[in-house]
Amino acid sequence: MSRQPRTQNVTTDAGEARITWFPATTEPRLVLAASHGAGGGIEARDLRALAAALPARGVTVALVEQPWRVAGKKVAPAPKTLDTGWRGLWPALAEPGPPVVAGGRSAGARVACRTAAELGAAAVLALSFPLHPPGKPEKSRADELLGTGVPTLVVQGGNDPFGRPEEFPSGSYELAEVPYGDHGFAVPRKSGLSEAQAMDILTGAVATWLAALG
């Protein structure tokens, strides 16, 4: 596999999807497949930070664009359709051979959680898991997170309106916090933490967790 990023289009039952591959610069031991949220694409700061940091650690990063995003639509479809797109992509993600960690941010994290067991994911990385809609903690999505059936890491901003770290229920998953971070892991200037430092915290937590997986 070339060490330069490359794109791959994949036809799914939900439409044409796209994978951007960032190959490991050493012998790959894992593939981290990560999709975007409902309000943005793979240009999200956390996804780009992981794609920059992990290949040197033996992890191939595959950033996944769901069909609705590839088609240029501005609104994400229903969760069922997102799951259909992800299932259709999975054979291409698994083809390189190493175990695949299913991941994503926000809505993408929910997709990874819901489908991990059935697709045979080695683990789940949930970035900015939307535990509940902002201001509506009673509408919890904790069951999705608690039901992955595989090792799971949540990385959450300390000020995420979709669920602050202290709101998360106890469970078998691990949780890492990016202090002061919002849903997109942006940090306020007054926090004394730069965006680069916030991303270092995030990528460090993910790299340590992935290293423990194998």
ROMITI-300810 format. One line per 8 residues: their letters; for each residue x, y, z of N, C-alpha, C. Coordinates in pm, whole numbers, plus 32768, in hexadecimal, padded with zeros to 4 digits. Example, Ala and Ser with C-alpha at 12.3 -4.5 7.8 and 13.67 -1.06 7.14 Angstrom:
<sites>
as) 8527,7DC7,830C,84CE,7E3E,830C,8528,7EB6,830C  8505,7F1F,82C4,8557,7F96,82CA,850A,8003,8313
</sites>
This chain:
<sites>
msrqprtq) 8055,7F89,8000,8000,8000,8000,8059,807D,8000  8035,80DC,7FAB,8081,8159,7FA7,8075,81A2,802C  80E0,81EA,804F,80DB,8235,80CC,80A1,82C0,80B9  807F,82E3,803E,803B,8361,8026,7FA4,834E,8035  7F5D,83B3,8068,7ECB,83A4,8073,7E8D,8386,7FEA  7E2B,8332,7FEA,7DE4,8314,7F6D,7D4F,8307,7F8C  7CFE,831E,7F28,7C6D,8314,7F3A,7C39,8299,7EF0  7BCD,8265,7F25,7B8B,81F0,7EEC,7AF5,8205,7EF5
nvttdage) 7AB0,81FF,7E85,7A1F,8207,7E85,79E4,817B,7E93  797C,8170,7EE2,793C,80F0,7EFD,78A6,8100,7EEB  786A,80A7,7E9C,77D9,80AA,7E87,7793,805D,7EF7  7736,809F,7F38,76E7,805F,7FA2,7653,806A,7F81  7600,8025,7FCF,7570,802D,7FB9,7538,80B6,7FDB  7589,810B,801B,755E,8193,803B,7599,81F9,7FD8  75E6,81C9,7F77,7625,8223,7F16,76BC,8215,7F15  76FC,826A,7EC9,778E,8266,7EBB,77D0,82A6,7F35
aritwfpa) 7828,825A,7F75,7873,828B,7FE7,7906,829A,7FBF  7955,82D7,8018,79E2,82ED,7FF7,7A38,82D4,8073  7AA8,8290,805C,7B0B,827A,80C5,7B8C,82C1,809E  7BC3,8310,80F9,7C48,8348,80E5,7CA7,82FD,8141  7D08,82B9,8104,7D65,8263,814E,7DE4,82AF,816F  7E0D,82A5,81ED,7E8E,82D8,821B,7EDD,8260,824E  7F2E,8222,81F8,7F6F,81A2,821A,7FD6,81B1,8289  7FE0,8147,82D8,8048,8140,833E,80D1,8149,82FB
tteprlvl) 812D,818E,833B,81B4,819C,8304,820F,8129,8330  81DD,80D3,8387,8221,8057,83AB,81BF,7FE4,838E  81E6,7F6A,83AC,818B,7EFA,8397,8108,7F12,83E2  8096,7F1A,839B,8018,7F3B,83E0,7FE9,7ECB,843B  7FC3,7EF1,84B4,7F8F,7E90,8514,7EF9,7EA1,8529  7EC6,7F17,8508,7E37,7F34,8514,7E0D,7F94,84A5  7D8C,7F92,8486,7D4D,7FF9,8435,7CE9,8042,848E  7CF4,80C5,8495,7C8E,8116,84D8,7C37,8154,846D
aashgagg) 7BBA,8129,8468,7B5A,8160,8408,7B01,81C3,8453  7B02,8240,842A,7AB9,82A7,8474,7A67,82FD,8416  79E9,830F,8439,798E,8361,83E9,796D,83E4,8430  7935,843D,83E5,7915,84C5,8413,788D,84CB,8458  786B,8541,8486,77EA,8556,84C6,7780,8585,8464  770E,85AD,8499,769E,85D8,8445,76AD,8667,8415  770A,86B3,8450,7717,873F,842C,7797,8763,83E4  77E5,8700,83BB,7864,871E,837A,789F,86A2,833C
gieardlr) 7917,86B0,8306,7957,8642,82C0,79D9,8617,8302  7A2E,85D8,82B1,7AAA,85A1,82E7,7B14,860D,82FD  7AF1,8689,82E2,7B4E,86F7,8301,7B4B,871D,8395  7AF9,86DB,83E4,7AF1,86F7,8474,7B7B,86EC,84B4  7B97,8746,8513,7C1E,874E,854C,7C4A,86CC,858E  7BF0,8686,85D0,7C17,860B,8614,7C38,859C,85B0  7BE9,8590,8547,7C05,8529,84E2,7C89,8544,849C  7CA2,85C2,847A,7D1F,85E5,8436,7D97,85D0,8492
alaaalpa) 7D86,85EE,8512,7DF4,85DB,8571,7E17,8547,857C  7DB4,84F1,8580,7DCE,8462,8588,7E11,842F,8508  7DE5,8461,8496,7E20,8437,8417,7EB2,8462,840D  7ED5,84CF,844F,7F5F,84FF,844E,7FB6,84B5,84B2  7F7D,848E,8523,7FCE,8458,8591,7FDE,83C0,8591  7F79,8376,8564,7F78,82E6,857A,7FC7,8292,8516  7FD2,82B9,8496,801C,8263,8439,80AB,8245,8464  80EE,82A3,84A6,8177,828A,84D5,8179,8225,8548
rgvtvalv) 8105,8207,8581,80FB,81A6,85EE,80C5,811F,85BE  80C9,8108,853D,809E,8088,8507,8009,8079,84F6  7FC1,80E9,84F1,7F30,80E5,84E0,7F0A,812A,845D  7ECD,80E0,8403,7E96,811B,838A,7E12,815F,83AD  7E02,81DB,8384,7D88,8226,83A0,7D36,8231,8320  7CB8,820C,832A,7C5B,8215,82B9,7BEC,8276,82E0  7BEC,82ED,82A4,7B84,834F,82BF,7B12,833A,825D  7A9C,8324,8293,7A28,82F9,8245,79C5,836B,8232
eqpwrvag) 79A0,8383,81B3,7936,83E3,8194,78B9,8397,816D  7850,83AC,81B9,77D1,8369,81A0,7795,8398,811B  7741,8345,80DC,7709,8367,8059,76C5,83EF,8053  767F,8416,80BB,763A,8497,80B6,769C,850A,80A8  770F,84FA,80E7,7775,8562,80E1,77B8,8564,8057  77D5,84EF,8021,7810,84E5,7F9C,77B3,8522,7F33  7731,8510,7F47,76CD,8544,7EE8,76B8,85DA,7EF5  76F8,8619,7F58,76ED,86A9,7F66,7672,86D7,7FB3
kkvapapk) 762F,867C,7FF7,75B9,86A2,8045,75E5,86E2,80C8  7592,873A,80FC,75B5,8786,8173,757C,874A,81F3  751D,86EF,81E6,74DB,86B6,825C,74EF,861F,825B  751B,85E9,82CB,7530,8559,82D5,74AB,850F,82D6  74A7,8497,829F,742C,8448,82A2,7417,8407,832A  73B0,83B5,8331,738E,8370,83AE,73FC,830F,83D7  7406,82F2,845A,746D,8294,848A,746F,8210,843E  73FA,81DB,841B,73F4,815B,83D3,743F,8163,834F
tldtgwrg) 7432,81D5,8309,7477,81E7,8289,750D,81F6,829E  7535,823B,8309,75C3,8246,8328,75FF,81BC,8342  75B7,8168,838A,75E6,80E0,83A6,75F3,8091,8324  7596,80A2,82C8,759C,805C,8247,7619,8083,81F9  7638,8104,81F7,76B0,8131,81B3,772E,80F6,81F0  7733,80F4,8275,77A8,80BF,82BD,77B9,8029,82A4  774B,7FE0,82A6,7753,7F50,828A,7788,7F37,81FE  775C,7F88,819F,7788,7F76,8115,781C,7F94,8102
lwpalaep) 7853,7FEB,8155,78E0,800D,8150,793A,7FA6,8192  7902,7F5C,81EE,7955,7F0A,8247,79B0,7EA8,81FD  7982,7E61,8195,79DD,7E05,8150,7A5A,7E4B,811A  7A4C,7EC4,80E8,7AC0,7F0E,80B6,7B1D,7F36,8128  7AE4,7F53,819C,7B36,7F78,8210,7B82,7EFF,8246  7B46,7E8B,823E,7B83,7E12,8274,7BE4,7DD1,8211  7BDC,7DF6,8192,7C2B,7DB3,812A,7CC2,7DB7,8140  7CFB,7E27,8173,7D8E,7E27,8185,7DC2,7DBA,81E0
gppvvagg) 7D70,7D87,823C,7D99,7D15,828C,7DA1,7D29,8322  7DDF,7D96,8353,7DE8,7DA7,83E5,7D5E,7DB9,8423  7D52,7D9E,84A6,7CD4,7DB6,84EA,7CA7,7E47,84DA  7C24,7E5B,84D1,7BED,7EE1,84BB,7BAB,7F13,853A  7BD5,7F88,8566,7B93,7FD0,85D3,7B2D,802E,8593  7AAE,801C,85B7,7A44,8071,8582,7A3D,80F1,85D4  7A39,8162,858F,7A36,81DF,85D9,79EB,824B,858F  79E3,82BC,85D0,79A0,832F,8595,798B,839A,85FE
rsagarva) 7961,840D,85CE,7941,8479,8629,78AA,8493,8623  7870,84AE,8696,77E3,84D1,86A3,7789,8467,8662  773E,848B,85FA,76E6,8429,85B9,7736,83B2,8586  77B1,83CA,8559,7806,835C,852C,782B,82FE,859D  783B,8335,8615,7856,82E1,868A,77DF,8287,86A9  7768,82BD,869B,76F0,826E,86B5,76E7,81FA,8652  7704,8215,85D3,7702,81AB,856E,7764,813C,8594  77DE,8163,85B9,7843,8100,85DE,7815,80AC,8655
crtaaelg) 77D8,80EB,86B7,77A7,80A3,872C,7738,8040,8708  76DB,806C,86B5,7667,8019,8695,768C,7F9E,8643  76F5,7FA7,85F2,7712,7F3D,8591,778E,7EEB,85B3  77D7,7F0E,861C,785A,7ED1,8637,7852,7E39,8643  77F7,7E08,8693,77F1,7D79,86AD,77CF,7D2A,862F  776D,7D58,85E5,7742,7D0B,8570,77AC,7D0B,8502  77FB,7D75,84F8,785F,7D7F,848E,78E5,7D43,84B5  78F5,7D20,8533,7972,7CE4,8560,79E1,7D48,8579
aaavlals) 79BC,7DC3,85A0,7A21,7E28,85C0,7A74,7DFA,8637  7AF5,7E1B,8634,7B4D,7DF6,86A3,7B32,7E4B,871E  7B04,7EC5,8709,7AEB,7F24,8775,7A9F,7F9A,873B  7A77,7FF7,8791,7A30,8070,8767,7A74,80EB,87A3  7A8B,814F,874F,7AB9,81D2,877C,7A49,8235,8766  7A14,826C,87D2,79A5,82CB,87CC,79D6,8356,87F0  79E0,83AC,878E,7A0B,8436,87A3,7991,848F,87B1  798B,84DD,881C,7918,8537,8833,7895,84EB,8828
fplhppgk) 788B,847C,8873,780F,842E,886E,779B,8486,889D  7731,8491,884B,76BF,84E7,8870,7662,849E,88D0  7685,84A3,894F,763B,8459,89B4,75A8,8481,89B7  758E,84FE,899B,7505,8531,8997,7503,85B2,8944  748F,85DA,8911,7488,865C,88D0,74A5,86CB,8936  74DE,873B,890A,74FD,87A7,8969,7483,87D2,89B9  7494,87D8,8A3B,7428,8804,8A93,73BC,879C,8AAC  73CE,8721,8A79,7368,86B9,8A8A,73A7,8637,8ABD
peksrade) 73DE,863B,8B37,7422,85C3,8B6B,73C5,854C,8B7B  7343,8565,8B7E,72E5,84F6,8B8E,72DF,849F,8B10  730C,84D5,8A9F,730A,848A,8A20,7393,8448,8A0B  73B2,83EB,8A62,7437,83AE,8A64,7448,8346,89F4  74C2,8343,89BE,74E7,82DD,895B,754F,827D,8997  7551,8277,8A1A,75B5,8225,8A5E,75AE,8193,8A36  7537,8163,8A11,752A,80D6,89EE,7580,80B2,8976  7590,8110,8918,75E5,80F5,88A4,7677,80E3,88CF
llgtgvpt) 76A4,8138,8927,772D,8133,8956,7747,80B7,89AB  76E9,8096,8A00,76FA,8025,8A5B,76E9,7F9F,8A16  76B5,7FA1,899B,7697,7F24,8956,76F6,7F00,88E8  776E,7F3C,88E4,77C8,7F1F,8874,77F8,7E8E,8873  780E,7E54,88E9,783C,7DCB,88F0,78D0,7DB8,88D5  7919,7E27,88C3,79AA,7E21,88A8,79EF,7E8D,88FA  7A74,7E87,890A,7AB9,7EF4,8951,7A98,7F7B,8912  7A7C,7FDC,8967,7A4D,805E,8936,7A92,80CF,8980
lvvqggnd) 7ABD,8134,8935,7AF3,81AE,896F,7A9D,8223,8943  7A72,8273,89A4,7A2E,82F2,8989,7A92,8362,89A4  7A9F,83BE,8946,7AEC,8438,895D,7A8A,84AC,8957  7A7D,84F5,89C5,7A13,8559,89D2,7A4C,85DF,89FF  7A18,864A,89C6,7A3D,86CF,89F4,7A01,86EC,8A7B  7A4C,8733,8AD1,7A1C,8751,8B57,79A0,87A7,8B59  7989,87F4,8AEF,7913,884D,8AE8,78B8,8828,8A74  78B1,87A9,8A52,785D,877E,89E3,77C9,8786,8A0A
pfgrpeef) 7779,87D8,89C5,76EB,87E4,89E9,769C,8765,89CA  76D5,870A,897C,7692,868B,8960,76B1,8623,89CB  76F9,864A,8A31,7719,85EF,8A9E,77A4,8609,8AD2  77AC,8643,8B4B,782E,8658,8B89,785E,85D4,8BC6  78E0,85C4,8BD8,7914,8544,8C0A,78D0,8513,8C8A  78B2,856F,8CE5,7877,8545,8D65,77E7,8513,8D56  77A9,852A,8CE3,7720,84FC,8CCC,771B,846B,8C9D  778B,8434,8C71,778A,83AE,8C37,7775,8345,8CA2
psgsyela) 7725,82DF,8C83,770C,8275,8CE5,7785,821B,8CF3  778B,81D3,8D60,77F7,8173,8D72,77E1,80FF,8D11  7850,80C5,8CE7,7848,8056,8C89,78D2,801D,8C72  78DB,7FBF,8C15,7959,7F7A,8BFC,79B5,7FC7,8B9D  7984,8035,8B65,79D4,8085,8B09,7A36,80DE,8B57  7A96,8116,8B0E,7AF2,8178,8B47,7ACB,8203,8B18  7AED,8269,8B68,7AC9,82F2,8B44,7B40,834E,8B5B  7B64,839B,8AF5,7BCE,83FE,8AFF,7B93,8488,8AE6
evpygdhg) 7BC1,84EB,8B2F,7B8B,8572,8B25,7BF0,85D1,8AE6  7BBE,8625,8A8C,7C0A,8697,8A5A,7BD6,8711,8AA6  7C22,8745,8B07,7BF0,87B0,8B5C,7BBF,8828,8B0A  7B4E,885E,8B35,7B14,88D8,8AFB,7ADD,88C4,8A6D  7AEF,8851,8A32,7AC7,883E,89A7,7A31,883E,8995  7A03,8876,8924,7975,8870,8903,795C,87F4,88AC  78EC,87F0,8865,78C9,8778,8818,792C,875F,87A6  796C,87C8,8775,79D0,87BA,870D,7A5E,87BF,8742
favprksg) 7A6D,87B6,87C6,7AEE,87BE,880C,7B32,8846,87FC  7AE5,88AD,87DC,7B1C,8935,87E3,7B27,895C,8876  7B91,89A3,8898,7BA7,89CF,8922,7BAC,8A67,8927  7B6E,8AA5,898C,7B71,8B37,8994,7BFD,8B6C,89B2  7C1A,8BDF,897D,7C9F,8C19,8991,7CBE,8C2D,8A25  7C5A,8C51,8A73,7C71,8C6C,8B01,7C94,8BEE,8B50  7C82,8B78,8B12,7CA1,8AFB,8B58,7D37,8AE8,8B6C  7D87,8B2D,8B1B,7E18,8B1B,8B21,7E48,8AA2,8AD3
lseaqamd) 7DEA,8A5E,8A92,7E0B,89E8,8A43,7DFC,8A0B,89B0  7E63,89F0,8961,7E5B,8A0B,88D2,7E17,8998,888A  7DED,89B1,880E,7DB2,8945,87BF,7E16,88D3,87AC  7E94,88F6,8794,7EFB,8890,8780,7F0A,883A,87FD  7F07,8879,8872,7F12,882E,88EE,7E99,87D5,8903  7E23,8809,88E2,7DA9,87B8,88EE,7DB0,873D,8895  7DE2,8750,8819,7DEE,86DF,87BE,7E5A,867D,87ED  7EC2,86AF,882C,7F28,8656,8864,7EEE,85FE,88D2
iltgavat) 7E97,8638,8924,7E54,85EA,898D,7DFF,857D,894D  7DB4,85A2,88E7,7D5B,8544,88A4,7DA9,84D4,8860  7E0B,84F9,880E,7E55,8491,87C5,7EA8,843A,8824  7EDA,8476,8890,7F25,8428,88F1,7ECF,83BF,8934  7E55,83E6,895A,7DF9,8387,899A,7DD5,8316,893B  7DBA,833A,88BE,7D94,82D3,885B,7E09,8277,883E  7E80,82AF,882D,7EF6,825D,880E,7F16,81FC,887F  7F0B,822A,88FA,7F25,81D2,896D,7EC1,8161,8973
wlaalg) 7E44,8181,895C,7DDA,811D,895F,7DEC,80B6,88EE  7E0A,80E7,8875,7E1F,808D,8804,7E97,8031,881D  7F00,8068,8859,7F77,8017,8876,7F56,7FA4,88D4  7EFA,7FBD,8930,7ED3,7F54,898F,7E7D,7EE7,894E  7E3D,7F0A,88DD,7DEB,7EA8,8897,7E3F,7E3E,8853  7EB8,7E66,882A,7F0E,7E07,87E2,7F55,7E4A,8770
</sites>
